[in-house]
Amino acid sequence: MSRYLGLMRSLVIYHNPVTLFGWRRFYRELIAPGDVVFDIGAHVGTRARAMRAAGAKVVALEPQDIFARYLRATLPKDITLLQAAAGGAEAVAEMAVSSRHPTVSSLKTSFVTDAPEKPGFEHVRWDQRQKVKMVTLDSLIAQHGLPAYIKIDVEGFELDVLAGLSQPVRMVSVEYLPGFIDLTHAVIDRLDTLGAYEFNPVKGERGGFLWTDWRDSGEMRRWLDDLPADAPSGDLFARQVRT
């Protein structure tokens, strides 16, 4: 029963009409009709639906059983849904699952170990384990084409996801968690090895950039370092610098 309560909680938070409308409007400005996009960590499908509404060809990955079942029943049929995680190698991995807070289920062992000491995670318990199939971004590209955008929201596993990518893409977004800023710095380091990127954050589920301009990695790092540990999470967008 707690798993279904967790699903309902996620739907209330992330899949309400106001949030969905905001992301649809946002993605219409970023994505062109026909663009291939990857949604890594689709959860209840809010972003996948918004990107499809912008005309994108969406490939959505969601490893958790309860979310994958919900998505199979509710996503538009022209969205490609894979019940899988993304990582650095083709493998089978073990995910720590929180029944009551399923959106913070994670493949990152250190994230699960450290999270109870971080603001906002005090009452979270990871009470189940699930075996999940893992694929790489490179294998997805080989099958579906080079994406214009990759959205990654995987609770501390973002760097591992990017380890499976060997070439730059036009735009990437990753979730940032103020209590785990070191993980976001590592993501910026990884993007720097792939190409030249500039950055812009989105706070929470607002569906809008914080800055009117895009800034370099140094300024992005300083902004992250100034965040209080109890600040809301959000998304860090990185786009290739045009030459």
Residue frames relative to the residue before (quaternion, step in Angstrom):
aa qw qx qy qz dx dy dz
M 1.0000 0.0000 0.0000 0.0000 0.00 0.00 0.00
S 0.6392 0.5486 -0.3404 0.4179 3.60 0.98 -0.84
R 0.6129 0.5518 -0.3580 0.4379 3.62 1.09 -0.64
Y 0.6723 0.4771 -0.3030 0.4781 3.59 0.99 -0.76
L 0.6038 0.5255 -0.3557 0.4825 3.58 1.12 -0.58
G 0.6276 0.5311 -0.3274 0.4657 3.56 1.08 -0.73
L 0.6340 0.5180 -0.3257 0.4729 3.58 1.00 -0.79
M 0.6636 0.4999 -0.3101 0.4621 3.59 0.89 -0.92
R 0.6238 0.5331 -0.3397 0.4596 3.58 1.02 -0.75
S 0.6529 0.5098 -0.3110 0.4660 3.58 0.96 -0.85
L 0.6500 0.5191 -0.3238 0.4508 3.58 0.96 -0.81
V 0.6458 0.5173 -0.3240 0.4587 3.58 0.99 -0.80
I 0.7116 0.4700 -0.2617 0.4519 3.58 0.90 -0.95
Y 0.8406 0.2752 -0.0846 0.4589 3.57 0.72 -1.12
H 0.7769 0.3608 -0.1755 0.4852 3.58 1.12 -0.48
N 0.3617 0.7117 -0.5198 0.3039 3.55 1.02 0.77
P 0.6766 -0.5358 0.3111 0.3981 3.62 -1.11 0.53
V 0.6382 0.5361 -0.3428 0.4334 3.61 0.97 -0.77
T 0.6734 0.4916 -0.2911 0.4692 3.58 0.91 -0.95
L 0.6644 0.5087 -0.3050 0.4548 3.57 0.89 -0.92
F 0.6433 0.5140 -0.3256 0.4647 3.60 0.97 -0.80
G 0.6547 0.5261 -0.3183 0.4395 3.57 0.94 -0.86
W 0.6856 0.4631 -0.2880 0.4822 3.59 0.93 -0.84
R 0.6083 0.5377 -0.3669 0.4541 3.62 1.01 -0.60
R 0.6587 0.4972 -0.3066 0.4742 3.56 0.91 -0.89
F 0.6490 0.5350 -0.3077 0.4449 3.57 0.96 -0.91
Y 0.7308 0.4459 -0.2557 0.4490 3.59 0.74 -1.02
R 0.5612 0.5849 -0.4028 0.4251 3.60 1.12 -0.41
E 0.6644 0.4931 -0.3006 0.4744 3.59 1.18 -0.51
L 0.7365 0.4393 -0.2145 0.4675 3.60 1.18 -0.53
I 0.7798 0.3307 -0.1288 0.5158 3.55 1.06 -0.81
A 0.2898 -0.7494 0.5724 0.1635 3.56 -0.96 0.89
P 0.5964 -0.5526 0.4246 0.3984 3.62 -1.08 0.57
G 0.7800 0.3082 -0.2549 0.4812 3.54 -0.91 0.98
D 0.4825 0.6569 -0.4446 0.3715 3.61 1.23 -0.20
V 0.3504 -0.6740 0.6047 0.2392 3.55 -1.15 0.68
V 0.0225 0.7882 -0.6142 0.0323 3.59 -0.91 0.93
F 0.2561 -0.7406 0.6022 0.1523 3.55 -1.20 0.65
D 0.1440 -0.7509 0.6403 0.0736 3.56 -0.98 0.94
I 0.0595 -0.8219 0.5663 -0.0170 3.58 -0.15 1.31
G 0.7640 0.1319 -0.1704 0.6082 3.54 -0.27 1.34
A 0.0290 0.8757 -0.4805 0.0381 3.55 0.74 1.14
H 0.2254 -0.8067 0.5178 0.1740 3.60 1.21 -0.44
V 0.7971 -0.2254 0.1672 0.5346 3.65 -0.55 -1.07
G 0.6175 -0.6319 0.3189 0.3430 3.59 1.22 0.34
T 0.3116 0.7782 -0.5022 0.2125 3.60 1.21 0.23
R 0.7225 0.4264 -0.2553 0.4806 3.59 0.79 -0.99
A 0.6151 0.5474 -0.3588 0.4396 3.60 0.98 -0.75
R 0.6661 0.4931 -0.3028 0.4706 3.59 0.92 -0.85
A 0.6557 0.5119 -0.3149 0.4570 3.58 0.98 -0.85
M 0.6688 0.4886 -0.3059 0.4694 3.59 0.97 -0.81
R 0.6189 0.5197 -0.3442 0.4779 3.58 1.05 -0.68
A 0.6379 0.5314 -0.3300 0.4492 3.60 0.99 -0.82
A 0.6493 0.4952 -0.3097 0.4871 3.59 1.21 -0.50
G 0.6139 -0.5903 0.3327 0.4050 3.59 1.27 0.01
A 0.4712 0.7002 -0.4302 0.3203 3.58 1.27 0.11
K 0.3977 -0.6309 0.5994 0.2906 3.52 -1.38 0.34
V 0.1345 -0.8587 0.4943 0.0125 3.55 -0.16 1.34
V 0.0888 -0.7308 0.6748 0.0520 3.52 -1.07 0.92
A 0.0748 -0.8297 0.5529 -0.0193 3.57 -0.45 1.24
L 0.1379 -0.7759 0.6126 0.0614 3.56 -0.96 0.95
E 0.1363 0.7653 -0.6211 0.0997 3.55 -0.96 0.94
P 0.2463 -0.8288 0.4848 0.1321 3.60 -0.40 1.16
Q 0.6235 0.5847 -0.3614 0.3725 3.61 1.02 -0.66
D 0.5582 -0.6519 0.4020 0.3192 3.56 -0.85 1.00
I 0.7173 0.4734 -0.2902 0.4210 3.58 0.70 -1.03
F 0.6627 0.4767 -0.3076 0.4888 3.59 1.04 -0.74
A 0.6419 0.5294 -0.3341 0.4427 3.59 0.95 -0.84
R 0.6382 0.5122 -0.3320 0.4692 3.60 0.98 -0.76
Y 0.6503 0.5105 -0.3162 0.4652 3.57 0.95 -0.87
L 0.6806 0.4939 -0.2970 0.4523 3.59 0.90 -0.91
R 0.6247 0.5334 -0.3482 0.4517 3.60 0.98 -0.76
A 0.7049 0.4689 -0.2633 0.4625 3.58 1.04 -0.74
T 0.8156 0.3287 -0.1224 0.4602 3.59 1.04 -0.68
L 0.5944 0.5856 -0.3919 0.3876 3.63 1.07 -0.48
P 0.5671 -0.5501 0.4710 0.3923 3.59 -1.15 0.50
K 0.5532 -0.6724 0.3889 0.3009 3.56 -0.94 0.91
D 0.6551 0.5063 -0.3371 0.4482 3.61 1.15 -0.31
I 0.5284 0.5376 -0.4416 0.4867 3.58 1.26 0.37
T 0.3300 -0.7344 0.5597 0.1961 3.58 -0.83 0.99
L 0.0835 -0.8111 0.5789 -0.0033 3.56 -0.58 1.20
L 0.0499 -0.7782 0.6261 0.0024 3.55 -0.89 1.03
Q 0.2825 -0.7255 0.5955 0.1980 3.57 -0.85 0.91
A 0.4309 0.6533 -0.4776 0.3993 3.51 0.11 1.38
A 0.3462 -0.6677 0.6086 0.2527 3.50 -1.40 0.26
A 0.3387 -0.6974 0.5789 0.2526 3.56 -1.31 0.19
G 0.0929 0.8001 -0.5852 0.0936 3.55 -1.03 0.80
G 0.7468 -0.4324 0.2929 0.4117 3.52 -1.28 -0.34
A 0.7953 0.1122 -0.0541 0.5933 3.59 1.23 -0.24
E 0.5431 -0.5654 0.4976 0.3712 3.53 -1.31 0.38
A 0.2618 0.7725 -0.5233 0.2468 3.60 -0.51 1.14
V 0.3705 -0.6246 0.6045 0.3273 3.51 -1.41 -0.22
A 0.0719 -0.8160 0.5734 -0.0119 3.58 -0.72 1.07
E 0.3952 -0.6967 0.5435 0.2509 3.55 -1.32 0.23
M 0.1893 -0.7852 0.5850 0.0741 3.53 -0.83 1.08
A 0.3365 -0.6924 0.6013 0.2140 3.53 -1.11 0.81
V 0.1425 -0.8264 0.5446 0.0148 3.57 -0.56 1.22
S 0.2022 -0.7364 0.6335 0.1244 3.54 -1.06 0.85
S 0.3812 -0.7559 0.4824 0.2249 3.58 -0.47 1.18
R 0.7380 0.4208 -0.2320 0.4738 3.58 0.88 -0.92
H 0.7753 0.1956 -0.1052 0.5913 3.60 1.14 -0.58
P 0.0407 -0.8746 0.4815 0.0387 3.62 0.67 1.05
T 0.5916 0.5849 -0.3887 0.3959 3.61 1.10 -0.43
V 0.7020 0.4147 -0.2874 0.5027 3.63 1.18 -0.24
S 0.3234 0.7118 -0.5392 0.3132 3.59 1.15 0.47
S 0.0490 -0.8445 0.5294 -0.0642 3.57 -0.87 0.92
L 0.3882 -0.6820 0.5769 0.2269 3.50 -1.34 0.55
K 0.5998 0.5793 -0.3437 0.4318 3.59 1.30 -0.20
T 0.3695 -0.7688 0.4781 0.2092 3.58 -0.32 1.24
S 0.6785 0.4924 -0.3014 0.4542 3.59 0.88 -0.90
F 0.5920 0.5585 -0.3658 0.4515 3.60 1.10 -0.61
V 0.6819 0.4813 -0.2845 0.4716 3.59 0.85 -0.97
T 0.6553 0.5209 -0.3103 0.4506 3.58 1.01 -0.79
D 0.7620 0.4066 -0.1998 0.4627 3.58 0.88 -0.97
A 0.5571 0.6789 -0.3798 0.2907 3.60 1.08 -0.69
P 0.6410 0.5493 -0.3696 0.3884 3.69 0.81 -0.75
E 0.6680 0.4854 -0.3005 0.4772 3.60 1.20 -0.38
K 0.6221 0.5555 -0.3324 0.4404 3.59 1.30 -0.14
P 0.5969 -0.5692 0.4189 0.3798 3.60 -1.12 0.60
G 0.7894 0.3070 -0.2472 0.4707 3.56 -0.96 0.93
F 0.7260 0.4064 -0.2335 0.5032 3.57 1.24 -0.32
E 0.3569 0.7903 -0.4554 0.2017 3.59 1.28 0.00
H 0.7773 0.3515 -0.1715 0.4928 3.58 0.99 -0.80
V 0.4990 0.6514 -0.4322 0.3741 3.59 1.27 0.15
R 0.0491 -0.7766 0.6279 0.0174 3.54 -1.03 0.85
W 0.2510 -0.7403 0.6061 0.1473 3.55 -0.94 0.95
D 0.0266 -0.8813 0.4670 -0.0670 3.53 0.07 1.39
Q 0.7532 0.2909 -0.1947 0.5569 3.60 1.26 0.03
R 0.2290 -0.7322 0.6200 0.1645 3.53 -1.35 0.27
Q 0.0448 -0.7938 0.6065 0.0044 3.56 -1.07 0.79
K 0.3704 -0.6929 0.5741 0.2305 3.55 -0.97 0.88
V 0.0370 -0.8089 0.5865 -0.0174 3.57 -0.88 0.98
K 0.4639 -0.6379 0.5401 0.2936 3.52 -1.21 0.62
M 0.1422 -0.7904 0.5922 0.0658 3.55 -0.99 0.87
V 0.0844 -0.7673 0.6353 0.0230 3.54 -1.00 0.95
T 0.4228 -0.6835 0.5186 0.2918 3.59 -1.25 0.10
L 0.6073 -0.5341 0.4335 0.3974 3.55 -1.25 0.38
D 0.6138 0.5508 -0.3522 0.4425 3.59 1.02 -0.72
S 0.6682 0.4854 -0.3141 0.4682 3.61 0.95 -0.79
L 0.6203 0.5236 -0.3429 0.4728 3.59 1.08 -0.65
I 0.6418 0.5168 -0.3207 0.4671 3.58 1.02 -0.80
A 0.6335 0.5323 -0.3344 0.4512 3.58 0.98 -0.80
Q 0.7293 0.4346 -0.2376 0.4721 3.58 1.04 -0.74
H 0.8256 0.2654 -0.0927 0.4893 3.58 0.90 -0.92
G 0.5886 -0.5779 0.3762 0.4220 3.60 1.22 -0.18
L 0.6276 -0.5461 0.4056 0.3786 3.55 -1.30 0.40
P 0.3207 -0.7747 0.5069 0.2000 3.61 -0.62 1.04
A 0.4683 -0.6340 0.5347 0.3047 3.52 -1.26 0.48
Y 0.7987 0.0705 0.0121 0.5974 3.58 1.18 -0.58
I 0.0787 -0.7569 0.6471 0.0461 3.52 -1.14 0.82
K 0.1435 -0.7629 0.6268 0.0671 3.56 -0.77 1.09
I 0.0530 -0.8055 0.5897 -0.0248 3.58 -0.77 1.10
D 0.1291 0.7613 -0.6214 0.1329 3.57 -0.71 1.14
V 0.2442 0.8174 -0.4613 0.2438 3.56 0.23 1.31
E 0.5251 -0.7036 0.3910 0.2762 3.59 1.09 0.76
G 0.8379 -0.2358 0.0803 0.4857 3.53 0.41 1.28
F 0.6442 0.5397 -0.3107 0.4440 3.60 1.28 -0.19
E 0.3355 0.7954 -0.4650 0.1964 3.59 1.28 0.09
L 0.6599 0.5083 -0.3232 0.4492 3.59 0.89 -0.87
D 0.6355 0.5222 -0.3266 0.4656 3.59 1.01 -0.75
V 0.6117 0.5340 -0.3468 0.4695 3.59 1.05 -0.72
L 0.7067 0.4660 -0.2653 0.4616 3.58 0.86 -0.96
A 0.5352 0.6111 -0.4089 0.4159 3.59 1.23 -0.28
G 0.6869 0.4659 -0.2743 0.4857 3.57 1.21 -0.42
L 0.6115 0.5077 -0.3469 0.4979 3.59 1.29 0.34
S 0.1414 -0.8359 0.5289 0.0392 3.58 -0.65 1.10
Q 0.7492 0.2867 -0.1987 0.5631 3.61 1.24 0.16
P 0.5471 -0.6158 0.4370 0.3613 3.60 -1.13 0.51
V 0.1617 -0.7292 0.6501 0.1399 3.53 -1.30 0.48
R 0.6983 -0.5198 0.2951 0.3937 3.53 -1.21 0.53
M 0.8110 -0.0452 0.0698 0.5791 3.58 0.91 -0.87
V 0.0550 -0.7650 0.6417 -0.0016 3.52 -1.13 0.86
S 0.0227 -0.7627 0.6411 0.0821 3.56 -1.17 0.55
V 0.0846 -0.7720 0.6289 0.0352 3.53 -1.14 0.78
E 0.5039 -0.6136 0.5011 0.3441 3.54 -1.15 0.54
Y 0.1440 -0.7462 0.6376 0.1266 3.55 -1.10 0.71
L 0.1557 -0.7617 0.6253 0.0682 3.55 -1.11 0.83
P 0.4434 -0.7367 0.4299 0.2756 3.63 -0.44 1.11
G 0.6546 0.5064 -0.3206 0.4607 3.59 1.13 -0.49
F 0.7523 0.3065 -0.1651 0.5594 3.57 1.29 -0.25
I 0.1042 0.8470 -0.5153 0.0793 3.57 0.98 0.83
D 0.5689 0.5985 -0.3941 0.4035 3.61 1.10 -0.53
L 0.6200 0.5360 -0.3390 0.4619 3.58 1.11 -0.66
T 0.6613 0.4941 -0.3098 0.4718 3.60 1.01 -0.77
H 0.6014 0.5351 -0.3577 0.4734 3.60 1.05 -0.65
A 0.6508 0.5107 -0.3207 0.4613 3.59 0.98 -0.80
V 0.6132 0.5328 -0.3435 0.4712 3.58 1.09 -0.65
I 0.6399 0.5116 -0.3254 0.4721 3.59 0.95 -0.83
D 0.6187 0.5372 -0.3372 0.4636 3.58 1.01 -0.80
R 0.6687 0.5039 -0.2999 0.4571 3.56 0.92 -0.92
L 0.6504 0.5071 -0.3218 0.4651 3.60 0.92 -0.83
D 0.6161 0.5572 -0.3427 0.4387 3.58 1.06 -0.74
T 0.6535 0.5010 -0.3218 0.4674 3.61 1.11 -0.58
L 0.6720 0.5062 -0.2938 0.4537 3.59 1.17 -0.48
G 0.7716 -0.2402 0.1938 0.5563 3.58 1.06 -0.66
A 0.6148 -0.5266 0.4295 0.4003 3.55 -1.35 -0.15
Y 0.0052 0.8169 -0.5738 0.0591 3.57 -0.64 1.14
E 0.1665 -0.7229 0.6562 0.1381 3.50 -1.36 0.43
F 0.3425 -0.8073 0.4756 0.0689 3.53 -1.14 0.77
N 0.0357 0.7601 -0.6485 0.0205 3.51 -1.35 0.48
P 0.2779 -0.7883 0.5223 0.1691 3.63 -0.77 0.94
V 0.1966 -0.7078 0.6617 0.1505 3.50 -1.40 0.41
K 0.2850 -0.7748 0.5409 0.1609 3.58 -0.68 1.05
G 0.8617 0.0303 -0.0336 0.5054 3.54 -0.96 0.92
E 0.6985 -0.4264 0.3549 0.4519 3.55 -1.03 -0.88
R 0.2605 0.8225 -0.4751 0.1728 3.56 1.14 0.63
G 0.2815 -0.7769 0.5203 0.2154 3.58 1.08 -0.57
G 0.6943 0.3896 -0.3024 0.5241 3.56 0.88 0.93
F 0.5114 -0.6613 0.4532 0.3095 3.58 -1.04 0.76
L 0.5062 -0.6443 0.4871 0.3021 3.54 -1.15 0.70
W 0.7787 0.3048 -0.1433 0.5293 3.58 0.96 -0.92
T 0.4698 -0.6636 0.5024 0.2940 3.56 -1.17 0.58
D 0.7490 0.2699 -0.1736 0.5797 3.58 1.29 -0.31
W 0.4575 -0.6473 0.5303 0.3008 3.56 -1.33 0.29
R 0.1785 -0.8224 0.5386 0.0416 3.56 -0.92 0.96
D 0.6064 -0.5951 0.3937 0.3509 3.54 -1.23 0.50
S 0.7151 -0.4800 0.3020 0.4086 3.53 -1.30 0.30
G 0.6072 0.5680 -0.3601 0.4232 3.60 1.05 -0.67
E 0.6819 0.4627 -0.2858 0.4891 3.57 0.91 -0.89
M 0.6149 0.5439 -0.3471 0.4534 3.56 1.05 -0.70
R 0.6543 0.5115 -0.3065 0.4650 3.57 0.96 -0.88
R 0.6526 0.5124 -0.3255 0.4534 3.60 0.92 -0.83
W 0.6370 0.5218 -0.3277 0.4633 3.57 0.99 -0.80
L 0.6512 0.5143 -0.3089 0.4648 3.58 0.94 -0.87
D 0.6752 0.5102 -0.2960 0.4430 3.57 0.91 -0.93
D 0.6735 0.4979 -0.2936 0.4608 3.60 1.14 -0.56
L 0.5154 0.6503 -0.4247 0.3621 3.61 1.22 -0.17
P 0.4377 -0.6505 0.5390 0.3077 3.61 -0.98 0.73
A 0.6022 -0.5964 0.3913 0.3585 3.56 -1.11 0.68
D 0.7215 0.4159 -0.2487 0.4947 3.60 1.16 -0.52
A 0.3722 0.7189 -0.5000 0.3076 3.61 1.22 0.36
P 0.5932 -0.5668 0.4160 0.3922 3.61 -1.15 0.46
S 0.5067 -0.6165 0.5060 0.3273 3.54 -1.24 0.49
G 0.0202 -0.7933 0.6082 0.0220 3.55 -1.32 0.09
D 0.5323 -0.6086 0.4807 0.3393 3.53 -1.26 -0.43
L 0.2391 -0.7352 0.6196 0.1355 3.53 -1.05 0.87
F 0.1524 -0.7908 0.5896 0.0617 3.58 -0.58 1.18
A 0.0682 -0.7704 0.6337 0.0145 3.52 -1.04 0.90
R 0.0140 -0.7945 0.6071 0.0039 3.58 -0.85 0.93
Q 0.5789 -0.5967 0.4288 0.3534 3.52 -1.13 0.70
V 0.4478 -0.6663 0.5258 0.2813 3.54 -1.03 0.82
R 0.3891 -0.7238 0.5222 0.2281 3.56 -0.83 0.96
T 0.1847 -0.7905 0.5782 0.0820 3.54 -0.91 0.95
